[in-house]
Amino acid sequence: MINLDDIRDPVKQEMKEFNKRFRNSVSSNIPLLNMVTGYVLRRKGKQMRPLFVFLSSKMTGEITESTYTAASLIELMHTATLVHDDVVDESNERRGVFSVNAIWKSKVAVLFGDYLLARGLLLAVRKKDYDLLEIISDASRQMSEGELLQIQKSRSLNIDIDTYYEVIRKKTATLIASCTACGAKASGASQSVVDKVYDLGIQIGMAFQIKDDLFDYQDHGVIGKPTGNDIKEKKFTLPLIYALNQADPGRRKSMIRQIKNGNRSQKVVNEVVRFVNDMGGIDFANRKMQEFKHRALESLNDFPASPARDSMKDLVEFTVSRKK
């Protein structure tokens, strides 16, 4: 199993420095804000997105002051998005611990997310890193579009594979693409190189989201969210979409009706999981995830050999092999 500590090795010192800077960038003279910030930072997770930024910078040039700005911008926006998502989804847990809104209620959570976004904007403006701000702002726009497209399609319980790909490209892949693109831009790389690593990030992000979708069909909730959570929320992900397309019209209609009327029932979740397995949805999603991974690895071969490139390859592999 690929180890994240080994992957971080080429940028280990830079990541340590980033963590110190990031904590300072969100400090406030408001005690409540500092309390919420401290709680969020204590469960900071794997920090894969800043890692993508630093590896991309080192792979395409050198880590600069702008690289630290880019990583902070990404982390501020990503954290704000997660906090807001928990409010929208009325989720009391994230990765096995209480969400911000579960402890401090939705009003504080929304305002805290707004505060993080504002700090990101101020950071970019003060550093005059407008190119980075443009990349990240465009990612934020696309993420919002992806969420709204998913809501629209989920209400009608009608989504095909092409629409699904559009949703996850906007919702997930554009954020990882903004990490790789910002890293390259911060290193002083040419626009053609920035475009190339942006496409790399899209391929990685597509694989990343399909892996997340597959977690929903695991027997155990090892990722800190209940198995079948997407099913309960009536989100049509790749395994389910493929299974529905393979079913005869009668069974397809019956399954959609059960999902629509299941009222978050575990019995319905178990039946949907069996249906998706029977129809080959898990195998299909795994194959597509591997295809996106291979495209990412192939594009990395266009960059000069270096420890950063090797770690980026390992990070791509980790994306699809992770257990949570």
URTA-V983323 format. One record per residue. RES is the residue in three letters. OMEGA is omega in whole degrees, -180 to 180 (999 if undefined). D_CENTER is the distance of its C-alpha to the mean C-alpha in whole Angstrom. Layout:
RES|OMEGA|D_CENTER, RES|OMEGA|D_CENTER
This chain:
MET|180|21, ILE|-176|19, ASN|-179|19, LEU|178|17, ASP|178|20, ASP|179|21, ILE|-178|18, ARG|-169|19, ASP|-179|22, PRO|-179|23, VAL|-174|21, LYS|-178|22, GLN|180|24, GLU|179|22, MET|177|19, LYS|178|22, GLU|179|23, PHE|-178|20, ASN|177|19, LYS|-179|23, ARG|-177|22, PHE|179|19, ARG|179|21, ASN|-176|24, SER|-179|22, VAL|-180|21, SER|-176|25, SER|174|27, ASN|176|31, ILE|-175|30, PRO|-179|30, LEU|178|28, LEU|-180|25, ASN|178|25, MET|180|25, VAL|180|22, THR|179|20, GLY|179|22, TYR|-179|21, VAL|-178|17, LEU|179|17, ARG|178|19, ARG|-171|16, LYS|175|14, GLY|-173|12, LYS|-180|12, GLN|-179|11, MET|-175|9, ARG|173|8, PRO|178|12, LEU|176|13, PHE|-179|12, VAL|-175|14, PHE|179|17, LEU|179|17, SER|179|17, SER|-177|20, LYS|-180|22, MET|-175|22, THR|-178|23, GLY|-180|25, GLU|173|25, ILE|-176|23, THR|175|25, GLU|179|25, SER|178|22, THR|178|20, TYR|177|20, THR|-179|19, ALA|-179|16, ALA|178|15, SER|178|16, LEU|-180|15, ILE|-176|11, GLU|177|11, LEU|-179|13, MET|-178|12, HIS|-180|8, THR|178|11, ALA|180|13, THR|180|10, LEU|180|10, VAL|179|13, HIS|179|14, ASP|-180|12, ASP|177|14, VAL|-179|17, VAL|-177|17, ASP|-176|16, GLU|-177|19, SER|179|17, ASN|-179|19, GLU|169|17, ARG|-180|13, ARG|173|13, GLY|177|17, VAL|-178|18, PHE|176|19, SER|179|17, VAL|-178|19, ASN|178|20, ALA|-177|22, ILE|-173|24, TRP|180|24, LYS|-169|24, SER|-177|22, LYS|179|24, VAL|-179|23, ALA|-180|20, VAL|-179|20, LEU|178|22, PHE|176|20, GLY|177|17, ASP|180|19, TYR|180|21, LEU|178|17, LEU|180|17, ALA|178|21, ARG|177|21, GLY|179|18, LEU|180|21, LEU|180|24, LEU|-179|22, ALA|-178|22, VAL|-179|25, ARG|179|27, LYS|-177|26, LYS|177|27, ASP|-174|23, TYR|178|23, ASP|178|22, LEU|180|19, LEU|179|19, GLU|179|19, ILE|-175|16, ILE|177|14, SER|178|16, ASP|176|16, ALA|179|12, SER|177|12, ARG|-177|15, GLN|178|13, MET|178|10, SER|178|13, GLU|-180|15, GLY|178|12, GLU|-178|13, LEU|176|16, LEU|178|17, GLN|178|15, ILE|-180|18, GLN|-177|20, LYS|-180|20, SER|180|20, ARG|179|23, SER|-177|25, LEU|-178|23, ASN|180|24, ILE|178|21, ASP|-174|21, ILE|-180|19, ASP|178|19, THR|176|18, TYR|179|15, TYR|179|14, GLU|180|15, VAL|-175|12, ILE|175|9, ARG|-180|10, LYS|-173|10, LYS|-171|8, THR|-171|5, ALA|-178|7, THR|178|9, LEU|178|7, ILE|177|7, ALA|178|10, SER|175|11, CYS|-177|11, THR|-180|13, ALA|179|15, CYS|178|16, GLY|179|17, ALA|179|19, LYS|-179|21, ALA|-179|21, SER|-178|23, GLY|-179|26, ALA|178|25, SER|-179|26, GLN|179|24, SER|177|25, VAL|178|23, VAL|179|20, ASP|-178|20, LYS|180|20, VAL|172|17, TYR|177|15, ASP|175|16, LEU|180|15, GLY|177|11, ILE|180|11, GLN|179|13, ILE|-178|10, GLY|178|7, MET|178|9, ALA|-179|10, PHE|-176|7, GLN|178|7, ILE|176|11, LYS|177|11, ASP|179|9, ASP|-178|12, LEU|178|14, PHE|-177|14, ASP|-176|15, TYR|177|18, GLN|-180|19, ASP|-177|22, HIS|-179|21, GLY|-174|18, VAL|-177|17, ILE|176|14, GLY|172|15, LYS|-174|15, PRO|173|18, THR|-179|18, GLY|-177|19, ASN|179|17, ASP|179|15, ILE|-180|19, LYS|-180|20, GLU|177|18, LYS|176|20, LYS|-179|16, PHE|180|17, THR|-170|15, LEU|180|16, PRO|-178|18, LEU|-180|20, ILE|180|21, TYR|-179|22, ALA|179|24, LEU|179|26, ASN|-179|26, GLN|-175|29, ALA|174|30, ASP|-173|34, PRO|-178|34, GLY|-179|35, ARG|178|33, ARG|-179|30, LYS|-180|31, SER|-178|32, MET|178|29, ILE|179|27, ARG|-180|30, GLN|179|29, ILE|-178|25, LYS|-174|26, ASN|-172|29, GLY|178|28, ASN|177|27, ARG|-178|24, SER|177|27, GLN|178|26, LYS|178|29, VAL|178|27, VAL|-179|24, ASN|-180|26, GLU|178|28, VAL|179|25, VAL|178|23, ARG|180|27, PHE|-179|27, VAL|177|24, ASN|-178|25, ASP|-176|28, MET|176|27, GLY|-177|25, GLY|180|22, ILE|-180|20, ASP|-179|22, PHE|-179|21, ALA|177|17, ASN|180|18, ARG|-179|20, LYS|177|18, MET|179|15, GLN|178|17, GLU|179|18, PHE|179|15, LYS|-178|15, HIS|176|19, ARG|178|19, ALA|-179|16, LEU|179|19, GLU|-179|22, SER|178|21, LEU|178|20, ASN|178|24, ASP|-179|25, PHE|-180|24, PRO|178|27, ALA|179|27, SER|175|26, PRO|180|25, ALA|178|21, ARG|179|21, ASP|179|22, SER|176|19, MET|177|17, LYS|179|18, ASP|179|18, LEU|175|14, VAL|179|13, GLU|179|16, PHE|-179|14, THR|-176|11, VAL|-179|13, SER|-177|15, ARG|-179|14, LYS|178|15, LYS|999|12
